[in-house]
């Protein structure tokens, strides 16, 4: 038994060493991901319990014990980076109009809604700086950069570096072709691109910049993808939508079929992190 455990530990060390040397990304972040075979990602924080993209939602995700919290980044008229999914303030705050047409001081006076178009909460719109400081040392942060002014990506990177969180952040990319340009801003920050086809996936891995890739439900070549997983590739998938909706109505057992269909997954983004955590306790 001891020999088997030692062999497994040695094999894992070899895989981690190989993967981190092959891909230009944070070694510490990869080591952290390798501590568990599956990781749960709280979409916009634990937003069913607390207002989405709020400090309280991040803190609730930490309390629930998930590995990653996903937040959306936009900027105010005067260039302050804040957490906000929508282009406008209407759905999630007591304000109206586009985020980019209001100053930070104006937005700071608003209150986040308890749920979409719901009642006002006690919480203000947080800055990205505030969010990073709450998450530091406690949870990995996935930054979904929604801001149209792409020159503010550099400001986002500068803030991550200032907070000393290069090893605790994933930077999501909708277009993997942007990887080489954004990678140059700070090679210590782990990029996290989306692949829409096997051709995209092959192109991403060929760049040797990252081993963490977002897939969707169109990826069905289980054998090939599981082989990549065994070689140290980390596949992210969403249970958002159909699976989450059913789990919310019928309970967490519905997630077992998700794992059976996508055995190669390593990170799962969900609106129900608490239900997924219950599944993992028995996994």
NORPECOR-V884719 format. One record per helix or strand of 3 or more residues. SS is the DSSP state (@ for helix, = for strand). FROM is the first residue (numbers start at 1). TO is the last residue. Records with the same first field share a line. If there is no record, write none. Layout:
# NORPECOR-V884719
SS=FROM-TO ; FROM-TO
This chain:
# NORPECOR-V884719
@=2-22 ; 27-33 ; 55-64 ; 99-101 ; 104-108 ; 128-135 ; 152-162 ; 166-168 ; 176-183 ; 198-206 ; 222-230 ; 242-250 ; 254-261 ; 273-281
==39-43 ; 68-75 ; 81-83 ; 140-145 ; 169-173 ; 190-194 ; 212-214 ; 234-238 ; 265-270
